């Protein structure tokens, strides 16, 4: 009995199936290789993560500016109301008051002259940079027309839904009213099929070829000319730049070398039906998706965009695969950051040591905005001069000063008049 008692099924028994299952071999499941596991186990890039966090915080400030500037009473808001708007803007880690105190070079705190409550508004220097950005964007109208033409040329049918371009409007450097100022203005190039669908007038589905060439061709030509590589090595290759600390398993270099040589239909060429069972069919299909995403990132101002906004082009551009899985499968070309609770994809070849290569006029203005935000709570000489100048200007006009005493200047003005 004592011998049989050892094999009785209990919670503490090593044989959970009973005495007759003691000799069955236990098989452990293989670790899953999915997009989520690749995202958690990827090699981090601290510099690109920091850039993603900074741009995410700047995007929250710009969304807050839209709320405040749309008020009818004036371009200011009370701190009590600002705390309610923080969640609508996307600020989950900071309150409205903490945001104002953290960035004094962007927000100016004052006391309302009549209601006597604490309010805040944007400083004139930040507003000037926003106006300068709009001016620069409107001056680059020709390049914006080319960007929209390129996106339409990469589509399967020559048509794109406008909501996809509208979501990436700021990343592409387009004006806010691009539908009226660009698409409807250039009716000889673009044609509206519906209220939300635009197509190219000169797009021909029979030829399927475009006058544009991908930006990656410039790098391929340079590799072919400077490094004396063969056309077989560079015709379909992509620049690979792995982050520091990336582990290469045995056989990884050979697989990467073979993938670089795989031929594929380039973004501006007519898409053909890919047979999965054919030799390298699925690899050619995935490589076309990589080429389209690479070209879309090259068209952006800062060579980065949210993955969620990029996913709205899947149907129109013929990317019928998991977008996040493709991005994580090629860490040498793309980098996905999760800072700021947002999936942000970077083009690795466009950044060196955390700095963008080949900056443009729109990026220069946005960089100046970011520098104002990065000053933080530093009490610089410029900030002190602005505060002193604001007090003198308000007192001279007879409007409320910093403390809100607006009655005394009015009395002084009446007493100075001759009787």
Secondary structure, 3 states (H helix, E strand, C coil): CHHHHCCCCCCCCCCCCCHHHCCCCCCCCCCCCCHHHHHHCCCCCHHHHHHHHHHHHHHHHHHHHHHHHCCCCCCCEEHHHHHHHHHHHCCCCCCHHHHHHHCCCCEEEEECCCCCCEEEEECHHHHHHHHHHHHHHHHCHHHHHHHHHHHHHHCCCCEEEHHHHHHCHHHHCCCCCHHHHHHCCCCCCEEECCCCEEEECCCCCCCCCCCCCCCHHHHHHHHHHHCCCCHHHHCCCCCCCCCCCCCCCCCHHHHHHHHHHCCCCCCCCCCCCCCCCCCCHHHHHHHHHHHHHHHHHHHCCCCEEEHHHHHHHHHHHCCCCCHHHHHHHCCCCEEEECHHHCCEEEEHHHEECCEECCCCHHHHHHHHHHHHHHCCCCCCHHHHHHHHHHHHHHHHHCCCCCCCCCHHHHHHHHHCCCC
